[in-house]
């Protein structure tokens, strides 16, 4: 009897293994691109569609190398968006998402600007971080840089180095990096406070540099006291004292406002992306104060922050971010992706009030820079405090100030203060996107 039981159990285990295996191959596995499929390697023996930037400049193309084709990439920093196409290391990014079309020889036109992409990568340099440049009126991604990144042209030579790099070059920090946003969320706090009638732009506040909430201290950067200041100037000077009080008064309404800007949820985007974390409810007044200055349990991606500032710059209308503009070639009709409005978060008049305060921040506050005096822009800095290591540095901004055409989100991991390191990089990118540096 024991022998029969063992035989039955063995057969049951084998059956379960067979069932799981069949389920994987029939339901979950992508057989066309699976290395275990002998036909998989045939895709590298034929030419492949070209991926272009918005100006028609090739970003990725195939060149004949003996009996097979090698994929060539125009710049090392394109892998977070385009991914790579390699017989040993597989397919990622747009190369994978649009593999069927590219394999049929169709061309993929993106919204990226190769020159701007290179400029962003050069400015970021060896700094670990992320940059996104967008058109707020359409949602087009003009540049997307995550640093460090793998080089699709050098996968074979550098693969082991990439695996051993503690900076995680395979991580797309734009879409999957999760960070406290610091003071870059204060425009939402300000707008929500105006919307609910808690304050007006001219309401005066007394800022002595710090305040106690539930016997715990909330302080300005460097404990600087700003004295008697109106709400718009409190945003420009990034007063934690004022915005902590606003957040406490708003309570759970602040979380609703954060969620209305997409925080806490994945965005509808060409590439997979993390939703970050936005608490379901506020546990205490001190937690509310922390959330009002972008600390506590709030976590965001640089892509979310780019969409946030673009929504404000676009008079309160959130556009779906996208990086694929068109598919063309082959027997199929051209497929054009058009701008799509996701949500009208704020009335235009309210968004324009926030724009004015962000312009004030650029002219007289923490977002001011002495390096790009000919650029008229609006912005907001963020310095996200970390338990270990230096603070993360943020900057979100738009230009021109009067009628924004481009926006930027800059994140520099452990970079220090946003005003010192992120603002100069962000303003240079705004100028480059507007063609003011030519």
C-alpha positions as a printed Julia matrix, in Angstrom:
438×3 Matrix{Float64}:
   0.0    0.0     0.0
   2.84   2.4     0.86
   4.51   1.64   -2.47
   1.3    2.37   -4.34
   0.87   5.64   -2.43
   4.4    6.72   -3.36
   3.81   5.84   -6.98
   0.56   7.81   -6.97
   2.24  10.85   -5.4
   5.09  10.67   -7.91
   2.65  10.56  -10.8
   0.67  13.44   -9.29
   3.82  15.56   -8.99
   4.82  14.77  -12.57
   1.33  15.63  -13.75
   1.44  18.96  -11.93
   4.84  19.73  -13.43
   3.54  18.87  -16.89
   0.44  21.03  -16.35
   2.51  24.0   -15.18
   4.9   23.56  -18.12
   2.08  23.41  -20.67
   0.36  26.4   -19.08
   3.59  28.42  -19.27
   4.29  27.61  -22.91
   0.71  28.05  -24.08
  -0.35  31.05  -22.01
   2.57  33.02  -20.63
   5.61  32.39  -22.85
   6.27  34.6   -25.85
   7.34  31.84  -28.21
   8.37  34.18  -31.01
  11.06  35.82  -28.88
  11.93  32.97  -26.51
  15.6   31.83  -26.8
  14.49  28.18  -26.34
  12.61  28.38  -29.65
  14.98  27.39  -32.54
  13.1   29.77  -34.83
  13.94  32.64  -32.46
  17.43  33.05  -33.93
  16.04  33.41  -37.43
  14.85  36.92  -36.59
  18.49  38.02  -36.4
  19.18  36.75  -39.92
  16.93  39.32  -41.58
  16.79  43.08  -41.81
  14.63  44.94  -39.31
  12.62  48.16  -39.39
  14.3   51.44  -38.48
  13.36  53.46  -35.4
  13.51  57.23  -36.02
  13.42  60.37  -33.92
  10.86  63.13  -34.51
  13.06  64.76  -37.19
  13.56  61.56  -39.18
  17.03  60.83  -37.8
  17.64  57.07  -37.31
  17.85  56.0   -33.68
  18.14  52.24  -34.31
  18.85  50.29  -37.5
  20.28  46.94  -38.65
  23.55  46.34  -40.48
  24.55  43.08  -42.17
  27.33  41.3   -40.27
  28.22  38.05  -42.01
  25.12  35.85  -42.16
  23.13  37.89  -39.65
  22.27  41.48  -38.85
  23.56  43.57  -35.95
  21.4   46.24  -34.38
  23.03  49.68  -34.17
  21.95  52.49  -31.85
  22.6   56.18  -32.44
  23.41  56.93  -28.78
  24.25  54.96  -25.66
  21.51  56.54  -23.58
  18.61  55.34  -25.73
  18.2   51.93  -24.1
  15.75  53.06  -21.36
  13.29  53.87  -24.15
  14.23  51.83  -27.21
  15.57  48.88  -25.24
  17.86  46.54  -27.15
  17.68  43.7   -29.69
  20.34  41.03  -29.14
  20.51  37.29  -29.97
  21.96  36.42  -26.58
  20.37  38.97  -24.27
  16.94  39.24  -25.86
  14.57  42.13  -26.51
  13.47  44.98  -24.28
  11.77  48.38  -24.52
  10.18  49.49  -27.77
  12.21  46.84  -29.6
  10.14  44.24  -27.78
   6.8   46.06  -27.7
   6.89  46.65  -31.46
   8.85  43.54  -32.4
   6.21  42.15  -34.76
   6.01  45.4   -36.75
   9.78  45.96  -36.81
  10.33  42.33  -37.79
   8.07  42.91  -40.8
  10.23  45.86  -41.84
   7.9   48.6   -40.65
   9.39  51.86  -39.41
   8.74  53.32  -35.99
   8.73  57.12  -35.62
   9.14  58.36  -32.07
   8.61  61.74  -30.42
  12.22  61.83  -29.21
  14.64  64.54  -30.31
  18.06  62.9   -30.69
  19.99  66.15  -30.24
  18.05  66.99  -27.07
  18.44  63.41  -25.87
  22.22  63.66  -26.25
  22.27  67.05  -24.52
  20.31  65.69  -21.56
  22.6   62.67  -21.25
  25.68  64.88  -21.47
  24.4   67.27  -18.8
  23.52  64.42  -16.46
  26.92  62.83  -17.08
  27.97  60.25  -14.48
  25.38  61.49  -11.99
  22.86  58.8   -11.08
  19.45  60.17  -11.92
  16.77  60.8   -14.53
  15.55  63.5   -16.89
  12.29  63.9   -18.81
  11.49  66.69  -21.29
   7.89  67.0   -22.53
   5.53  69.12  -24.58
   2.75  69.9   -22.1
   0.11  70.64  -24.74
   0.43  67.19  -26.37
   2.19  64.84  -23.95
   5.06  64.15  -26.38
   8.27  62.97  -24.71
  11.15  64.88  -26.29
  13.9   63.34  -24.18
  14.02  60.5   -21.68
  17.29  59.78  -19.91
  18.05  57.36  -17.1
  21.62  57.3   -15.82
  23.51  55.05  -15.8
  22.13  52.97  -18.66
  23.32  50.03  -20.69
  24.71  50.67  -24.16
  22.85  48.58  -26.72
  25.92  48.65  -28.97
  28.19  47.11  -26.33
  26.09  44.49  -24.59
  28.45  41.6   -25.31
  31.55  43.45  -24.16
  30.03  45.04  -21.05
  27.34  42.61  -19.87
  29.22  41.33  -16.82
  30.13  44.89  -15.84
  26.48  45.93  -16.1
  25.43  43.01  -13.89
  28.01  43.94  -11.25
  27.33  47.69  -11.32
  25.78  48.65   -7.97
  24.15  51.68   -9.62
  21.68  49.38  -11.44
  22.1   50.42  -15.1
  19.24  48.1   -16.14
  16.79  50.13  -14.03
  14.84  52.74  -15.97
  14.73  55.41  -13.29
  12.27  57.53  -15.27
   9.56  54.87  -15.15
  10.6   52.62  -12.24
  12.68  54.74   -9.88
  10.68  55.55   -6.73
  11.61  58.66   -4.74
  10.15  61.06   -2.19
   9.25  64.15   -4.26
  10.24  66.72   -1.66
   8.91  70.22   -2.24
   8.05  69.6    -5.9
   4.54  68.62   -4.74
   3.93  71.97   -3.07
   2.27  73.4    -6.21
  -0.47  70.78   -5.72
  -0.82  71.71   -2.05
  -1.04  75.38   -2.99
  -3.59  74.8    -5.74
  -5.76  72.58   -3.56
  -5.68  75.13   -0.73
  -6.78  77.85   -3.16
  -9.49  75.61   -4.59
 -10.94  74.77   -1.18
 -10.79  78.35    0.07
  -8.22  77.69    2.81
  -6.02  80.49    1.57
  -5.55  83.14   -1.1
  -2.34  84.05   -2.86
  -2.08  87.23   -0.77
  -2.89  85.64    2.62
  -0.1   86.43    5.08
   1.64  83.77    7.16
   4.14  84.05    9.99
   7.14  81.88    9.29
   9.65  81.67   12.14
  11.67  78.88   10.54
  10.05  75.96   12.36
   6.88  74.87   14.12
   5.76  72.06   16.41
   3.1   69.6    15.32
   2.2   66.94   17.87
   5.42  67.74   19.74
   7.53  67.14   16.63
   9.33  69.81   14.68
   8.84  70.8    11.04
  11.61  73.11    9.86
  12.54  75.09    6.77
  15.76  74.27    4.97
  18.54  75.52    7.23
  15.86  76.61    9.75
  15.6   79.87    7.82
  12.8   82.16    9.03
  10.96  84.01    6.26
   8.89  86.24    8.55
   5.56  87.54    7.3
   4.99  86.2     3.76
   1.99  85.72    1.42
   1.12  82.22    0.22
   2.51  82.65   -3.3
   5.84  83.78   -1.92
   5.77  80.88    0.54
   5.75  78.6    -2.5
   8.51  80.58   -4.18
  10.68  80.35   -1.05
   9.55  76.77   -0.37
   8.39  77.38    3.18
   7.89  74.06    4.98
   6.29  75.95    7.85
   3.46  77.31    5.69
   2.87  74.2     3.62
   2.87  71.9     6.63
   0.03  73.97    8.08
  -1.88  73.93    4.79
  -1.5   70.15    4.56
  -2.81  69.65    8.11
  -5.88  71.75    7.28
  -6.48  69.87    4.02
  -6.2   66.4     5.56
  -7.37  63.6     3.27
  -8.36  66.15    0.62
  -4.64  66.5    -0.07
  -4.37  62.79   -0.89
  -7.34  63.12   -3.25
  -5.52  65.97   -4.99
  -2.32  63.93   -5.3
  -4.23  61.05   -6.8
  -6.0   63.37   -9.27
  -2.52  64.15  -10.66
  -1.8   60.44  -11.08
   0.36  59.94   -7.98
   0.0   56.45   -6.6
  -1.08  54.92   -9.93
   0.7   53.76  -13.06
   0.36  56.11  -16.02
  -1.06  55.17  -19.4
   2.22  55.17  -21.32
   4.03  53.24  -24.05
   6.42  51.72  -21.51
   5.56  49.91  -18.3
   5.87  52.19  -15.27
   5.51  52.12  -11.52
   2.64  53.86   -9.76
   4.68  54.84   -6.71
   2.86  55.13   -3.41
   0.2   57.5    -2.17
  -1.27  56.62    1.26
  -4.94  55.68    1.47
  -5.51  57.96    4.44
  -3.62  60.31    6.74
  -2.79  58.85   10.14
  -2.02  62.04   12.05
  -1.44  65.77   11.74
   2.3   65.2    11.69
   1.92  62.69    8.83
  -0.18  65.27    6.98
   2.56  67.87    7.48
   5.17  65.46    6.12
   3.05  64.67    3.07
   2.52  68.4     2.46
   6.26  68.91    2.04
   6.77  65.77   -0.07
   8.16  63.51    2.61
   6.67  60.66    4.62
   5.17  57.73    2.7
   4.72  59.51   -0.64
   6.82  58.0    -3.46
   6.82  59.09   -7.11
   8.62  58.45  -10.4
  10.28  61.17  -12.51
   7.74  60.38  -15.25
   4.9   61.21  -12.85
   6.55  64.49  -11.9
   7.0   65.39  -15.57
   3.29  64.81  -16.1
   2.49  66.83  -12.97
   4.36  69.93  -14.11
   3.04  69.49  -17.66
  -0.53  69.47  -16.34
   0.05  72.74  -14.5
   1.76  74.26  -17.55
  -1.12  73.07  -19.77
  -3.67  75.08  -17.77
  -4.76  72.11  -15.67
  -5.32  69.58  -18.48
  -3.37  66.32  -18.14
  -2.29  64.8   -21.45
  -1.35  61.17  -21.91
   2.45  60.95  -22.16
   3.64  59.12  -25.26
   6.87  58.37  -27.1
   5.63  56.5   -30.2
   4.27  58.82  -32.87
   3.75  56.68  -35.95
   4.12  53.25  -37.54
   4.55  53.09  -41.29
   5.6   50.71  -44.06
   4.63  47.23  -45.17
   1.17  46.26  -46.33
  -0.6   47.85  -43.38
  -1.92  51.39  -43.29
   0.0   54.08  -41.45
  -0.81  54.1   -37.77
  -0.62  57.56  -36.22
  -0.9   58.11  -32.49
  -2.59  61.39  -31.68
  -2.42  63.45  -28.47
  -5.02  62.39  -25.94
  -6.41  64.34  -23.0
  -6.58  62.2   -19.86
  -8.23  64.52  -17.38
  -8.98  68.16  -16.65
  -7.54  68.32  -13.15
  -7.92  72.07  -12.53
  -9.67  75.01  -14.12
  -7.33  77.1   -16.27
  -7.56  80.08  -13.93
  -6.38  78.02  -10.96
  -3.51  76.45  -12.91
  -2.43  79.89  -14.05
  -2.26  81.08  -10.43
   0.15  78.23   -9.7
   2.14  79.09  -12.82
   2.56  82.65  -11.52
   3.89  81.41   -8.17
   6.33  79.08   -9.95
   7.52  81.98  -12.12
   8.06  83.92   -8.89
  10.1   80.99   -7.59
  12.27  81.18  -10.71
  12.74  84.94  -10.49
  13.14  85.44   -6.75
  12.93  82.07   -4.99
  14.58  78.69   -4.72
  14.3   77.97   -8.46
  16.35  81.0    -9.42
  19.63  80.48  -11.27
  22.39  82.89  -12.21
  23.51  80.85  -15.22
  20.53  81.24  -17.56
  19.4   84.82  -17.06
  17.97  85.11  -20.6
  15.43  82.33  -19.96
  11.99  83.29  -18.66
  10.62  80.21  -16.95
   8.7   78.86  -13.98
   9.87  76.14  -11.66
   9.86  74.39   -8.34
  12.75  72.74   -6.54
  12.73  69.77   -4.25
  15.26  68.45   -1.77
  14.08  65.03   -0.61
  15.64  64.14    2.7
  17.06  60.64    3.04
  17.84  58.62    6.15
  21.13  57.5     4.58
  23.32  59.45    2.18
  22.87  62.88    0.68
  19.44  64.24   -0.21
  17.87  63.66   -3.62
  17.75  66.83   -5.74
  14.64  67.67   -7.82
  13.59  70.36  -10.25
  10.4   70.63  -12.28
   9.86  73.57  -14.61
   8.32  75.04  -17.74
   9.18  77.66  -20.35
   8.43  80.21  -21.65
   6.77  81.64  -18.58
   3.92  83.37  -20.42
   2.87  80.44  -22.63
   4.69  77.2   -21.73
   5.86  75.1   -24.66
   8.17  72.64  -22.9
   8.48  71.15  -19.43
  11.24  69.3   -17.63
  11.62  67.03  -14.61
  15.1   66.44  -13.21
  16.01  63.96  -10.47
  19.57  63.55   -9.19
  19.99  60.73   -6.7
  21.86  61.89   -3.61
  22.74  65.01   -5.57
  22.25  67.51   -2.74
  19.88  70.47   -2.92
  17.57  71.01   -5.85
  18.39  74.71   -6.16
  22.13  74.13   -6.42
  22.37  71.13   -8.76
  19.01  70.34  -10.38
  17.95  73.87  -11.38
  21.02  74.65  -13.54
  20.63  71.35  -15.39
  16.89  71.82  -15.86
  17.12  75.38  -17.18
  19.8   74.38  -19.67
  17.48  71.68  -20.98
  14.57  74.11  -21.25
  16.76  76.44  -23.31
  17.95  73.58  -25.52
  14.37  72.37  -26.07
  13.34  75.89  -27.11
  16.36  76.27  -29.36
  17.69  79.22  -27.34
  21.19  77.8   -27.01
  21.9   77.66  -30.73
